[in-house]
Amino acid sequence: MAIQNFAPAWMTEEHQMLYDSASRFFKEQWAPKDEAWRKAGMLDREAWEEAGANGFLCASMPEEYGGGGGDFGHEAVLILAQGSANVSGFGGSLHSGIVAPYILHHGTEEQKKRWLPRLATGELIGAIAMTEPGTGSDLQAVRTTAIKEGDNYRINGSKTFITNGQLGNLIIVVCKTDKDQGAQGMSLMVVETDQVQGFRRGRNLEKLGMDAQDTSELFFDDMVIPAANLLGGHEGQGFVQLMQELPQERLIVAFAGISAMELAMQETLAYTKERKAFGKPIFSFQNTRFKLAECQALLMASRALVDAAMVAHLKGELGVDRAALIKYWISDNQCKLIDECLQLFGGYGYMKEYPIARLYADARVQRIYGGTNEIMKELASRFL
């Protein structure tokens, strides 16, 4: 069966094969561990190595750097496969679809050879540290500094809400290398946490959803890194680098939304056809069928929107404004659809043992990370 019951225009036979393999793996190998991971607040370190061994990390990175030699379609089907198993704690899409591309597109040749192969195996787990306690969507207001001292940079500051924050050992840190230059004073520093002093992880943050995903505070106290860890080798390029990569990040959020909507529909259809009220299945009531028909229409429209954006992105034609609108629209409607589905479960929908409850809790952050939906609309409006 093709992804989402039909073959999107962007999907090749190779994409489908990867989806089938990954979906089977996530459901058979990882889904049984998900409850334990949720209680622990993170995946096992070994799970990342399993992902690397199975080719689920850096699938779109060139083979010369240890990657799978694919395109972003390979990352997309992995997101969809992960979603089909409801294993939300794995931060592989950030690792492979966000962190690795920063290094591939903006790193020096030495940096690519140094970090990408180890990201592909899972030896290194990637994270990106943008948000600070007093700075969210306004990236130009970051206060973390990186001051050049000879052949090193000294970094001071803190970050919060960092995905893969407890396990990540290769962290791209958004810093100010010149506090007086605004956006032009921003640079991206790559930190190998196992090789530095002055780096501290705060607590693993307790969240409304995404219980198995480690999300942390990070602290840099006179942390010294080699100057060779400045991404791209030139100061002041950080803001431009961030803006160039954000459309793909927002498409990743949209694909996660689609996979969650798909699973919510599957679970709700199965439940309403089995659960009985007043002597007959809930699905037999007109209100139930109408609600599910509305949800199916919303899902079909969402899939079409994301698939069209994917075709554009693979051609290098997905603009900042379009990506922003898609991220906002999909995540808003993801929450709407899952809320409607949960209602059809009645009281059982509120119980965490049911997948629909976990989907509901996990969905809420989609409207916040990757840029809040309010910022997405503001950004897109500038292009009107």
C-alpha positions in Angstrom: 0.0 0.0 0.0 1.4 3.4 -0.9 1.9 6.1 1.7 -1.4 7.8 2.7 -3.3 5.3 0.4 -2.1 7.0 -2.7 1.3 7.8 -4.3 2.1 11.5 -4.1 3.7 13.0 -7.2 7.1 13.4 -5.5 7.3 9.8 -4.2 9.5 7.3 -6.1 9.6 3.5 -5.7 12.8 4.0 -3.6 10.9 6.3 -1.2 8.1 3.8 -0.9 10.5 1.0 -0.1 12.2 3.1 2.6 8.8 4.0 4.0 7.7 0.3 4.2 11.0 -0.8 5.8 11.0 2.1 8.4 7.3 1.8 9.2 7.7 -1.9 9.9 10.8 -1.3 12.0 9.2 1.5 14.1 6.0 -0.5 14.7 7.7 -3.8 15.5 10.9 -2.7 17.3 10.3 0.7 18.8 6.5 1.0 19.5 6.7 -1.7 22.2 9.4 0.4 24.0 7.5 3.7 23.6 5.8 3.5 27.0 9.1 3.0 28.8 10.7 5.8 26.9 7.8 8.2 27.8 8.3 7.4 31.4 12.0 7.9 31.1 11.6 11.2 29.2 13.9 10.1 26.4 14.9 7.3 24.1 17.7 4.9 24.9 21.1 5.9 23.5 21.2 2.6 21.7 18.1 3.5 19.7 20.0 6.2 17.9 22.7 3.7 17.0 20.0 1.3 15.8 18.6 4.1 13.6 22.1 4.7 12.1 22.6 1.0 11.5 19.3 0.8 9.6 20.0 3.8 7.4 17.4 6.0 9.1 19.9 8.8 9.9 21.1 11.3 7.3 19.3 9.6 4.5 19.5 12.7 2.4 23.2 13.4 3.0 25.7 12.5 0.2 27.3 9.1 0.3 30.8 10.7 0.3 30.0 12.0 3.8 28.5 8.7 5.1 24.9 9.5 4.3 22.3 7.6 2.3 22.7 9.6 -0.9 19.0 10.4 -1.1 16.9 13.6 -1.2 14.5 15.3 1.2 11.9 12.8 0.1 13.8 10.1 2.0 13.6 12.3 5.2 9.9 12.9 4.6 9.0 9.2 4.3 10.9 8.6 7.5 8.8 11.2 9.3 5.6 9.6 7.9 6.8 6.1 9.0 7.6 7.3 12.5 4.2 9.0 12.7 2.5 5.8 11.6 3.9 4.1 14.7 3.1 7.0 17.0 6.7 7.1 18.3 7.0 10.8 18.8 10.1 10.9 21.0 12.7 10.2 18.3 14.3 13.5 17.2 15.6 12.0 14.0 13.9 14.6 11.7 15.7 17.4 13.5 19.0 15.5 13.5 18.9 14.5 9.8 16.6 17.1 8.3 17.8 20.3 10.1 21.2 19.9 11.8 22.9 17.8 9.1 21.8 20.2 6.3 23.3 23.2 8.1 26.6 21.5 8.0 26.3 20.2 4.4 25.1 23.6 3.0 27.2 26.0 5.1 30.1 24.1 6.6 33.6 24.0 5.2 34.8 20.8 3.6 36.8 19.9 6.7 33.6 20.4 8.8 31.5 18.2 6.5 34.1 15.4 6.7 34.5 15.8 10.4 30.9 15.7 11.5 28.5 14.3 8.9 29.8 10.7 8.9 29.4 10.5 12.7 25.9 12.0 12.5 25.0 9.3 10.0 26.0 6.4 12.3 24.4 7.9 15.4 27.8 8.4 17.2 26.9 12.1 17.2 23.3 13.2 18.0 22.5 16.6 16.6 20.6 19.5 18.2 20.3 23.2 17.4 20.2 25.8 20.2 18.3 28.9 19.2 15.7 29.7 21.9 16.8 31.5 25.1 14.8 32.0 28.3 13.9 35.6 27.2 14.1 35.1 23.5 11.8 33.0 21.3 10.9 33.9 17.8 13.0 37.1 17.9 16.3 35.5 17.0 18.1 38.8 16.5 17.7 39.4 20.3 19.8 36.4 21.4 22.2 37.2 24.2 24.5 34.2 24.1 28.0 35.5 23.0 31.0 33.9 21.3 34.1 36.1 21.7 37.2 35.3 19.6 40.3 34.7 21.7 43.2 33.7 19.5 42.5 30.3 18.0 39.4 29.8 20.1 35.9 31.2 20.9 34.7 31.7 24.5 30.9 31.2 24.7 28.7 32.4 27.5 24.9 32.2 27.7 22.0 29.8 28.0 19.4 28.1 25.8 16.1 26.4 26.6 13.5 24.1 25.0 16.2 22.4 23.1 15.1 19.1 21.4 17.6 16.2 21.8 19.0 18.3 24.7 19.9 15.5 27.0 21.4 13.1 24.5 22.7 15.6 21.9 26.5 15.8 21.7 26.8 17.9 18.5 24.9 21.1 19.1 24.7 24.1 16.7 24.5 27.2 19.0 23.2 30.5 17.7 25.5 33.2 19.1 26.4 36.9 18.9 29.9 37.4 17.7 29.3 41.1 17.5 26.7 42.5 19.9 26.5 45.8 18.1 25.6 44.5 14.6 22.1 43.1 15.1 21.4 40.3 12.6 24.8 40.8 11.0 26.5 40.0 14.3 25.1 36.5 14.5 27.1 33.3 14.0 26.5 29.6 14.3 29.0 27.7 16.5 29.2 23.9 16.4 29.8 22.4 19.9 31.0 18.8 20.4 29.9 18.6 24.0 32.1 15.6 24.9 35.2 17.7 24.1 34.6 20.9 26.1 34.5 22.2 29.6 32.0 24.8 30.8 29.0 23.1 29.2 26.1 22.0 31.4 22.8 20.4 30.7 19.8 21.6 32.8 16.9 19.4 33.7 15.0 17.3 31.1 11.9 19.5 30.9 8.5 18.1 31.7 6.1 18.9 28.9 2.4 18.8 28.1 3.1 16.2 25.4 6.1 14.6 23.5 6.9 12.8 26.7 9.6 10.6 25.2 11.5 13.5 23.6 14.3 14.9 25.6 13.9 18.7 25.7 16.4 20.6 27.9 18.0 23.7 29.1 21.6 24.2 28.1 24.2 26.4 29.8 27.5 27.7 28.5 29.8 29.1 31.2 33.1 30.3 29.7 33.0 27.4 27.4 35.9 27.4 25.0 35.7 25.8 21.5 38.2 25.9 18.6 37.8 28.7 16.1 37.5 25.9 13.5 34.0 25.2 14.9 32.6 28.4 13.5 30.2 27.1 10.9 31.4 28.1 7.5 34.5 29.8 8.8 33.2 33.4 8.6 31.6 35.4 11.3 28.3 37.2 10.8 26.7 34.6 8.5 24.4 33.0 11.2 21.2 34.9 10.4 21.5 34.2 6.7 22.2 30.6 7.3 19.2 30.3 9.6 16.8 31.9 7.1 18.0 29.7 4.3 17.2 26.5 6.3 14.0 27.5 7.9 11.7 26.6 5.0 12.7 22.9 5.2 12.3 23.0 9.0 8.7 24.2 8.5 8.0 21.5 5.9 9.2 18.9 8.4 6.7 20.3 10.9 4.0 20.0 8.3 4.9 16.4 7.4 4.8 15.5 11.1 1.3 17.0 11.2 0.1 15.0 8.2 1.4 11.7 9.8 -0.4 12.5 13.0 -3.7 13.4 11.2 -3.5 10.1 9.3 -3.0 8.1 12.4 -5.8 9.9 14.2 -8.2 9.1 11.4 -7.2 5.5 11.4 -7.6 5.1 15.1 -11.0 6.9 15.2 -12.5 5.0 12.3 -11.5 1.7 13.9 -12.9 2.8 17.3 -16.2 4.1 16.1 -16.9 1.0 14.0 -16.2 -1.3 17.0 -17.6 0.8 20.0 -21.3 0.5 20.5 -23.8 2.9 22.0 -27.6 2.3 22.3 -27.1 -1.1 20.7 -25.3 -0.1 17.6 -21.8 1.1 16.5 -21.0 4.8 17.1 -20.2 5.0 13.4 -23.8 4.3 12.5 -24.9 7.7 13.9 -25.2 10.5 11.4 -23.3 12.9 13.6 -20.3 10.6 13.8 -20.2 10.0 10.0 -20.6 13.7 9.3 -17.8 14.6 11.6 -15.5 12.0 10.1 -16.3 13.1 6.6 -15.4 16.7 7.6 -12.1 15.4 9.1 -11.3 13.3 6.0 -11.9 16.4 3.7 -9.5 18.4 6.0 -6.9 15.6 5.8 -7.2 15.4 2.0 -6.7 19.1 1.6 -3.8 19.1 4.0 -2.1 16.2 2.2 -2.5 18.0 -1.2 -1.1 21.2 0.2 2.0 19.5 1.7 2.6 17.3 -1.4 2.5 20.3 -3.7 5.0 22.1 -1.4 7.2 19.0 -1.5 7.3 19.0 -5.3 8.4 22.7 -5.2 10.9 22.0 -2.4 12.6 19.2 -4.3 13.0 21.6 -7.2 14.5 24.3 -4.9 11.4 26.5 -5.4 9.7 26.5 -1.9 9.8 30.1 -0.7 9.9 31.4 2.8 6.4 32.8 2.6 4.8 29.6 1.3 6.6 27.4 3.8 5.5 29.7 6.7 1.8 29.6 5.6 1.9 25.8 5.2 3.4 25.3 8.6 0.7 27.5 10.2 -2.2 26.0 8.3 -1.2 22.3 8.8 -0.4 22.6 12.5 -3.6 24.5 13.2 -5.7 22.0 11.4 -3.8 19.1 12.9 -5.0 20.3 16.3 -8.5 20.8 15.0 -8.8 17.4 13.4 -7.4 15.5 16.4 -9.7 17.3 18.8 -12.7 16.3 16.7 -11.5 12.7 16.7 -10.8 12.6 20.4 -14.4 13.8 21.0 -15.7 10.7 19.3 -13.8 8.5 21.8 -15.8 10.1 24.7 -14.2 9.6 28.1 -11.7 7.0 26.7 -10.2 9.8 24.5 -9.0 11.5 27.7 -7.1 8.4 28.8 -3.4 8.4 28.0 -3.5 4.6 27.3 -5.3 5.5 24.1 -3.2 6.7 21.1 -5.6 9.5 20.4 -4.9 11.1 23.8 -1.1 11.0 23.1 -1.7 12.4 19.6 -3.8 15.3 21.1 -1.1 16.2 23.6 1.8 15.9 21.2 0.0 18.1 18.6 -0.2 21.3 20.6 3.5 22.2 20.3 3.4 22.1 16.5 1.8 25.5 16.6 4.7 26.9 18.6 8.1 25.4 17.6 9.6 26.1 14.2 8.3 29.7 14.7 4.9 30.4 16.3 1.9 30.4 14.0 1.4 34.1 14.7 5.0 34.8 13.5 4.3 32.6 10.4 1.4 34.8 9.4 3.3 37.9 10.0 6.2 36.6 7.9 4.0 35.6 5.1 2.1 38.9 5.1 5.3 40.7 4.2 5.2 39.0 0.8 1.6 39.9 0.0 
